[in-house]
Every structure is written in C-alpha cells, then in structure tokens.
Amino acid sequence: MSTPTNTLTSQKDTSDTSDTSQQVIACTNAPLTHRDPPRKDSAAMESLVIHTVSEAVEILRIGRSQFYELMGAGEVRSFKIGSRRLIKHEDLQAFIERQLESAE
C-alpha cells in the first residue's frame, strides 16, 4: 500500500548565487474556486456590461446592506439569473447621475 504524497514540496532555488539559499514552497494541485476570483481594478470592472453585487458595491464604495436597501427601494435596478443577482453597468451609471443631480 502506497502512502499519500504531500502536495507541498520544498525545493532549493539554485538560480540564486548569493551565500543565503532560499527555500521555495511549491503547491501542486491547489484547488481553484469560482468564489475567489482575482480582484479586478476599477477601470477593468467599469468596462464590464453586467456586475455582480460584490462588484457594484466596490464601484459605489458602499456596504452590501446599503446596496440591497437601494435595490429594494428601486433606486438601483437589478435582475436575477438563477440565484445570482446582477446589475447592468448603465443602471449603476444612471444611479450615480441621479445622485449627482440631487446634490446640486
């Protein structure tokens, strides 16, 4: 019976010629999940046509609860696909424009 192999391996970095040797930890077979996408910069996020609630919250720089209150009050339009709540970018822009007009 074979023993399970550890997915973490330690290797010496031989490309470094200095006196101190560095340890490199390599993780193989690390699971990637769709729940942990890399964080997008704001310019890339604003170029999207449709946003998730998390993305919309980042764009507006408000909390999730406050955003759900805005959607519930009809201030920001949204729609669902399956269990995902999505917001069109133009609806976020329209909300921002209305806020700017009322501030003047």
C-alpha positions in Angstrom: 0.0 0.0 0.0 1.5 3.3 -1.0 1.5 6.4 1.3 -0.2 9.5 0.1 2.1 12.2 -1.2 2.2 15.6 0.2 1.2 18.4 -2.2 3.6 20.8 -0.6 7.2 20.3 -1.6 10.3 22.2 -0.6 13.0 22.9 -3.2 16.2 24.8 -3.1 16.4 27.8 -5.5 19.7 27.1 -7.4 19.5 30.2 -9.5 20.5 32.5 -6.6 24.3 32.8 -6.4 24.4 34.6 -3.0 25.5 32.9 0.2 22.0 32.6 1.5 19.9 29.9 0.0 16.2 30.5 -0.4 13.5 27.9 0.2 10.8 27.8 -2.4 7.5 26.3 -1.4 5.6 24.9 -4.4 2.0 23.9 -4.0 0.7 21.5 -6.6 -2.9 20.5 -7.3 -4.2 23.6 -5.4 -7.9 23.8 -5.9 -9.2 27.0 -7.6 -12.7 28.0 -6.9 -15.0 30.3 -8.7 -15.8 32.0 -5.4 -12.3 33.5 -5.1 -11.7 35.4 -8.4 -8.7 37.7 -8.6 -9.6 41.2 -7.6 -10.2 43.5 -10.6 -9.0 47.0 -10.9 -11.8 49.7 -11.1 -11.1 50.5 -14.8 -11.5 46.9 -15.8 -14.6 46.5 -13.6 -16.3 49.5 -15.1 -15.7 48.2 -18.6 -18.0 45.2 -17.8 -21.6 45.4 -19.0 -23.0 43.4 -16.1 -21.8 43.4 -12.5 -22.4 41.1 -9.5 -23.5 42.7 -6.2 -19.9 42.5 -4.9 -18.6 44.4 -7.9 -21.3 47.0 -7.8 -20.6 47.5 -4.1 -16.9 48.1 -4.9 -17.7 50.5 -7.7 -20.0 52.6 -5.4 -17.8 52.1 -2.4 -20.7 51.3 -0.1 -21.7 48.3 2.0 -23.7 45.3 0.9 -26.6 46.1 3.2 -26.9 49.6 2.0 -26.8 48.4 -1.6 -29.6 45.9 -1.0 -31.6 48.7 0.6 -31.1 50.8 -2.6 -32.2 47.9 -4.8 -35.2 47.2 -2.5 -36.2 50.9 -2.7 -36.0 50.8 -6.5 -33.0 53.2 -6.7 -30.8 50.7 -8.5 -32.3 48.2 -10.9 -31.2 44.6 -10.9 -32.2 41.2 -12.2 -31.6 37.5 -11.4 -30.1 34.6 -13.3 -30.6 31.6 -11.2 -29.6 32.6 -7.7 -27.2 35.4 -8.9 -28.3 39.0 -8.5 -26.8 41.1 -11.4 -26.8 44.8 -12.2 -26.3 46.4 -15.6 -23.4 49.0 -15.6 -25.7 51.6 -17.2 -28.1 51.2 -14.3 -25.2 52.0 -11.9 -24.2 55.0 -14.0 -27.9 56.2 -14.0 -28.0 55.9 -10.2 -24.7 57.9 -9.9 -26.0 60.6 -12.3 -29.2 60.9 -10.2 -27.2 61.3 -7.1 -25.0 64.0 -8.6 -28.1 65.9 -9.9 -29.8 65.8 -6.5 -26.6 67.1 -4.8 -26.5 70.3 -6.9 
